[in-house]
Amino acid sequence: MEVCGTHTMAIARAGIKRLLVPDIRLISGPGCPVCVTPIEVIDYACRLAADNRNIVVSFGDMLRVPGSRGTLENYRPRVVYSPRDALVIARENPDRNVIFIAVGFETTAPAIAATILEARTLGLKNFYVLPALKTIPPALGYMLRRPRMRVDGFILPGHVSAIIGERPYQFIARRFGVPGCITGFEPAEIIRGIRNLIDQIATGRARIANEYSWVVRPRGNPEARRLLSRVFKPAPSRWRGIGVIPASGLNFKRTYQVFDARRRFKIRVPRAAEPRGCLCAQVLLGLKEPADCARFGRECTPAAPIGACMVSSEGACAAAYRYGDNG
């Protein structure tokens, strides 16, 4: 299983699945942050954006993710490339609440933590963050504990690993006997990772290998991890279509809860069901391929997406649709 959505897209773009013998099957995992953001987060953000007293700020890939009553794009949020851009908007609009939608994994979380620390230094009273951050290792543990999951090895994400290092994955090999390999995103790097996993399986010695050592250090990025631990704490988190995974989210520590949009804006959003017939949840867990969905490529396309996996540029369905790569 390639965990990372960037790996999913790179594998499809390079046609790597078609190069492998039938005994080797690649399946996509839940490493697309847009795909696993719950519908309730989208609905909450839409409610915020509908109020003229608020300015909702988001990365562009969140705009077209389906909520229960439309998408955030309908409310014309501000699109930014960095969470720090939201601080500029807050300073330029002191009479309005500026809410940044914090979606991502360990890769983007340190920049968001740094932004919150800067907002505190500036004394901003109109800047808030809607926390929807998630962490990868607990999700891997969740999958390995599920009886239906049959993963022989993990291609581990290079970007996330650059932050957290190798240690957080060690339980995969030690507790479950499943090998893992951190790789980069070029085709040759991915193929080296696949070969590493095959060698581990053949010898029966599971470990966490690092084929991306020029980027990923064993301890990751200590400064980025310090930022995370200063601002955030692990918390249960709901993954779209999957459910609640313990300790897989990041919530604010008490000192920084003044920036928590959920504490400032008391909006009740009911839990929403996934679109009928959408198989995104099963695709994210590697239980189904995009082409297994009856709506894939027919009713559900990048131009008219039904599920989040078709919206995101890192989604398995978007990759399969664009490159016709379903293994």
C-alpha positions in Angstrom: 0.0 0.0 0.0 1.2 3.4 -0.9 0.0 5.6 2.0 0.6 9.0 0.5 -1.7 10.6 -2.1 1.3 12.1 -3.8 2.7 8.6 -4.3 -0.7 7.5 -5.7 -0.6 10.2 -8.3 3.1 9.6 -9.1 2.5 5.8 -9.5 -0.4 6.4 -11.8 1.4 9.1 -13.9 4.4 6.8 -14.4 2.3 3.7 -15.1 4.2 1.8 -12.5 1.3 -0.7 -11.9 1.6 -1.9 -15.5 5.3 -2.6 -15.0 4.8 -5.1 -12.1 4.2 -8.8 -12.3 0.6 -9.9 -11.3 1.8 -11.2 -7.9 2.6 -7.6 -6.9 -0.5 -5.4 -6.3 -0.3 -1.7 -5.3 -3.3 -0.3 -3.4 -3.9 3.3 -2.3 -4.2 4.3 1.4 -5.7 7.2 3.3 -2.9 9.6 2.8 -4.9 12.3 1.0 -5.8 15.0 3.6 -8.6 16.4 1.5 -10.1 13.0 0.9 -10.3 12.1 4.6 -11.7 15.5 5.8 -15.2 14.8 7.1 -18.3 16.2 5.5 -19.1 18.0 8.8 -15.9 20.1 8.5 -17.0 21.2 5.1 -20.5 22.0 6.3 -19.1 23.9 9.3 -16.9 26.0 7.1 -19.8 26.7 4.7 -21.9 28.0 7.6 -19.0 30.2 8.7 -18.5 31.5 5.1 -22.2 32.3 4.8 -21.9 34.9 7.5 -20.7 38.3 6.1 -18.9 39.0 9.4 -16.5 36.2 8.6 -13.8 35.6 6.0 -13.0 32.0 5.5 -9.5 31.2 4.2 -8.5 27.9 2.6 -6.1 26.1 0.4 -7.5 25.8 -3.1 -7.9 22.0 -3.0 -10.7 22.2 -0.4 -13.1 24.4 -2.4 -14.8 21.7 -4.4 -15.0 18.9 -1.8 -18.6 18.0 -1.5 -20.4 18.8 1.7 -24.0 17.8 2.5 -25.3 21.0 0.9 -22.9 22.0 -1.7 -19.2 23.0 -1.6 -17.2 25.8 0.0 -16.6 27.2 -3.5 -20.2 28.5 -3.5 -19.4 30.9 -0.7 -16.3 32.5 -2.4 -13.7 31.9 0.3 -10.2 33.5 0.1 -7.7 31.0 -1.4 -4.1 31.1 -0.1 -0.9 29.2 -0.7 0.4 29.5 2.9 -1.4 29.7 6.3 0.6 32.8 7.0 -1.3 34.6 4.2 -4.3 34.4 6.4 -2.6 36.6 9.0 -2.2 39.3 6.3 -5.9 39.1 5.6 -6.7 39.3 9.3 -4.6 42.5 9.7 -6.1 44.0 6.6 -9.7 43.3 7.9 -9.7 44.1 11.6 -13.5 44.4 11.7 -14.1 40.8 10.4 -13.3 37.3 11.7 -10.8 35.5 9.6 -10.9 31.7 9.9 -8.3 29.5 8.3 -9.3 25.9 7.5 -6.4 23.8 8.8 -6.4 20.6 6.7 -3.4 18.4 6.3 -1.0 15.9 7.9 2.3 16.3 9.7 3.7 18.0 6.5 1.6 21.2 6.8 0.9 21.2 10.5 4.2 22.8 11.6 3.6 25.8 9.3 0.2 26.2 10.8 1.6 26.0 14.3 4.2 28.7 13.4 1.3 30.8 12.1 -0.6 30.5 15.3 2.5 31.5 17.3 2.9 34.6 15.1 -0.7 35.5 15.5 -0.2 35.4 19.2 2.9 37.6 19.0 1.0 40.1 16.9 -1.9 40.1 19.3 -4.5 39.4 16.6 -8.0 39.1 18.1 -9.8 38.3 14.8 -7.8 35.3 13.6 -9.0 31.7 14.1 -8.2 28.3 12.9 -10.6 25.5 12.2 -8.6 22.4 13.2 -8.9 19.4 10.9 -5.3 18.1 11.0 -4.5 14.4 11.1 -1.5 12.2 11.7 -0.5 9.2 9.6 0.9 6.5 12.1 -2.3 6.1 14.0 -4.2 5.5 10.8 -1.8 2.8 9.8 -2.3 1.1 13.1 -6.0 1.3 12.7 -5.8 -0.4 9.3 -3.5 -3.2 10.5 -6.0 -4.0 13.3 -8.9 -4.4 10.9 -9.5 -8.1 10.1 -10.3 -7.4 6.4 -7.0 -5.6 5.7 -4.3 -7.6 4.1 -1.3 -5.3 3.6 2.0 -7.0 3.1 4.0 -3.8 3.1 3.7 0.0 3.3 5.3 2.5 0.9 5.6 5.3 3.5 5.2 9.0 2.7 8.3 11.0 2.1 6.9 14.4 3.0 5.4 13.3 6.3 8.5 11.3 7.2 10.7 14.4 6.6 8.9 15.9 9.6 8.4 12.9 11.9 11.4 10.7 10.9 11.5 6.9 11.1 10.7 6.1 14.7 6.9 6.6 14.7 6.5 3.8 12.2 8.6 1.2 14.1 5.5 -0.4 15.6 4.3 -1.5 12.2 7.3 -3.9 11.9 7.7 -4.8 15.6 4.1 -5.3 16.6 2.5 -6.4 13.3 5.4 -7.9 11.4 4.7 -5.7 8.4 7.6 -4.1 6.6 7.6 -0.4 5.6 9.8 1.7 3.3 10.1 5.5 3.1 10.6 6.6 -0.4 10.7 9.7 -2.6 8.3 10.5 -5.4 10.3 9.9 -8.6 9.5 6.6 -10.4 12.9 5.2 -9.8 12.6 6.0 -6.1 9.2 4.4 -5.8 10.5 1.2 -7.6 13.4 1.1 -5.2 11.0 1.2 -2.4 8.9 -1.6 -3.9 12.0 -3.8 -4.3 13.0 -3.1 -0.7 9.6 -4.3 0.5 9.8 -7.4 -1.7 13.2 -8.2 -0.3 12.0 -7.8 3.3 9.0 -10.1 2.6 11.2 -12.7 0.9 13.5 -12.8 3.9 10.8 -12.7 6.5 12.5 -9.8 8.4 10.2 -6.8 8.7 11.7 -3.4 9.4 11.3 0.2 8.6 13.7 1.1 5.7 14.6 4.5 4.5 15.2 4.8 0.7 14.9 8.6 1.0 17.7 9.3 3.4 18.9 12.4 1.6 15.7 14.1 2.7 14.4 12.0 5.7 16.6 11.8 8.8 16.0 9.1 11.4 14.6 11.7 13.9 12.9 13.8 11.2 12.9 17.6 11.7 13.4 18.4 15.4 12.4 22.0 15.1 9.2 21.2 13.2 8.3 18.6 15.8 8.9 21.1 18.6 6.5 23.5 16.9 3.9 20.8 16.8 4.3 19.7 20.4 4.2 23.4 21.5 0.9 24.2 19.9 -1.0 20.9 19.4 -1.8 17.7 21.3 -3.0 14.3 19.9 -6.7 13.8 20.0 -9.3 11.4 18.5 -10.3 12.4 15.0 -13.0 11.5 12.5 -11.8 10.4 9.0 -14.3 10.8 6.2 -16.0 7.5 5.5 -13.8 5.6 7.9 -14.8 6.8 11.4 -13.0 8.0 14.5 -9.4 6.9 14.9 -7.9 7.5 18.4 -5.0 9.9 18.7 -5.0 10.6 15.0 -5.8 14.3 15.1 -4.2 17.4 16.4 -6.2 19.8 18.8 -5.0 23.0 20.4 -3.2 22.9 23.7 -5.0 25.1 26.3 -2.7 28.1 25.8 -3.7 28.4 22.2 -7.4 27.5 22.4 -8.3 31.2 21.9 -7.5 30.5 18.2 -9.9 27.5 18.0 -12.8 28.4 15.7 -14.9 25.7 17.2 -14.7 27.3 20.6 -15.4 30.8 19.2 -18.2 30.0 16.8 -20.9 27.7 18.4 -22.4 26.1 15.2 -24.1 22.8 15.4 -23.6 20.7 12.3 -25.3 17.3 12.1 -23.3 14.3 11.0 -23.8 13.7 7.4 -23.9 10.4 5.4 -21.7 9.7 2.4 -23.2 10.1 -1.0 -25.2 7.0 -2.0 -23.1 4.5 -3.8 -19.8 6.4 -3.2 -17.0 3.9 -2.4 -14.4 6.5 -1.3 -14.2 5.0 2.2 -13.3 1.6 0.8 -10.9 3.1 -1.7 -9.1 5.0 1.1 -8.7 1.7 3.0 -7.4 -0.2 0.0 -10.5 -2.5 0.0 -11.8 -1.3 -3.4 -10.3 0.1 -6.6 -11.8 3.3 -8.1 -13.1 1.3 -11.1 -15.1 -0.9 -8.7 -17.5 2.0 -8.1 -20.5 2.1 -10.4 -20.4 5.9 -10.4 -16.7 6.2 -11.3 -16.1 7.9 -14.7 -19.9 8.1 -15.3 -21.7 10.3 -12.8 -18.5 11.0 -10.9 -15.8 12.8 -12.8 -13.3 15.6 -11.9 -15.7 18.0 -13.6 -18.7 16.8 -11.5 -17.2 15.0 -8.5 -19.4 13.1 -6.1 -16.7 11.8 -3.7 -13.7 13.5 -2.2 -11.3 11.0 -3.8 -12.3 12.4 -7.2 -11.9 16.1 -6.1 -8.4 16.1 -4.7 -5.3 16.3 -6.9 -4.0 13.5 -4.7 -7.1 11.3 -4.7 -7.0 7.7 -5.9 -10.1 8.2 -8.1 -8.7 11.4 -9.7 -5.5 9.6 -10.4 -7.3 6.6 -11.9 -9.5 8.8 -14.0 -6.7 11.0 -15.3 -4.2 8.2 -16.1 -6.5 5.2 -16.5 -4.4 3.3 -14.0 -6.4 0.8 -12.0 -3.8 -2.0 -11.9 
